[in-house]
Amino acid sequence: MSQEYKSNKNITYSCKYHVVWCPKYRRKVLIHGVDVRLKEIILEVANEFNSEVIEMEVMPDHVHLLIEADPQFGIAKVVRYMKGRSSRFLRQEFPWLKSRLPTLWTNSYFVSTVGGAPLSVIKEYIENQKNV
């Protein structure tokens, strides 16, 4: 993955994240068209928040995203909207989900930053700023 920067009016950035979340009780409900519709909803929300989905996979019991998010909105807000909107729409469009789960998603998710220079290189760069 090459180091490409994006920008908005105020910020030039490269903020890539690996995000994973699961249905409540890790039920295998992301099947039979739910997975396809979920991908559409995720892409819609990403577009609204000036984020780019680099890679996405929906498994029956969890979702993996590699996403670049605008730091102005932040990854937490983007994920919150993805989970909230998808829960609402999917439960409306696939009524059988309501009988299987009290809510579609768990409250938690995993997020990790991805890419960029190793920490040791950045640390050394900052430490050496006074010597420049």
N, C-alpha and C positions, 0 to 999 in steps of 0.2 A: 504494500500500500504506500503510494507516494505521499509526500508531505505537501498537500495543497491547502491554501488558505482561502477562507470565505470572508466576506465582509458585509456589514450593514452600514448605516450612516455613521455609527460611532466606533465600531469594533472590527478589527481584523482578527480572525480566530481559526483554530482547528481544534474542535472539541468532539472527539469521537468516543462513543460509549458502547459497551456490550451490556445489554439489558435482558433479563430473564424474569418472567412471571408465570404463575400457575393458576388454574381454576381452583376454586374452593375444594378442599379435601383431595386435591390433585386428581380429580375425576377426569376420565378420558372422554371429554365432551366436545373437543375441538375437531369434530368429524362431520361427515355427511353434509358438506356445504358450509358449515359454521366456519371452518378454516379459511375457505375462499373469501367469504364475506368479511371475516376478521382482518384479513390482509388488506382489503379495500378500505376499511375504516381506518386502519393504522396509517395507510398512505395518505388518506384525506387529512387526518390530524397533523401528520408530519408536515404536509404542505402548508397548512394554516399557520404553523408555528415556525416557518422558515427553516425546517429541519429536513435532512436527507436520509432516507432509509437506504443504507449501503447494501445490506443483506438482511434477509428475514426468513425465518423458518417457523412454521406452526406445526408442532407435534400434537398428538392427541391430548397430552396432559401438561404441556407448557409451550411458551412462546420464546423464541430467541430473536433479538434484534441487534444489528450493528447499525448505529445511527449517529449522524453528526447533528448536534443540536446547537442552535444559536444561544450563546451564554446569556443573552438579554432575557430569554424566557426560562432557560435552565432545564436540565433533564427531568427534574422532579415534576415540573409543571406539564411537560410534554407527556410523560408517562401517565400522570394522573388523568389527563384528558383522554389519552388513548384507552386506558382501562375503563374510565367512566362512560365515555360514549359507546364503546364497544359493548359494555355490559347492557346498557339501556337498549341499544338497537338489536343486538343479538337475541336478547330475551323477548323482544317484541316480535322479531321475525321468525324465531324458532321457539314456539311456546313450550316444547318439550323440555327446554332448559330450565324453565321455572319449576317444573315438578321434580327435577333432579337436584337443584341447588337453591339455597336461600338467597345467595348472591353469586354472581358468576366468578369473580376473582377473589383471591386472598388479599388482605390489606398490604402484604409485603411484596417486595421484589428485590432482585439482585441487580446492582449496577457497578461497572468497573470502567475506568478510563482506559482507552486503547490508543496505541501509537505514540508518535513523538519521540524525542530523545530519551535515552535512559536517565533515571533519576541522578545517577552519579555524574553524568555530563552536565546536567542543568545545575546541580549543586556546585560543581567546580566553576561553572560559568559565573554564577552569582558570587561565589567567594572571591573570584578574581576581578570583580568589577572595579574595586578601588585601585588595582594595579594597572588599569588601562589608561 
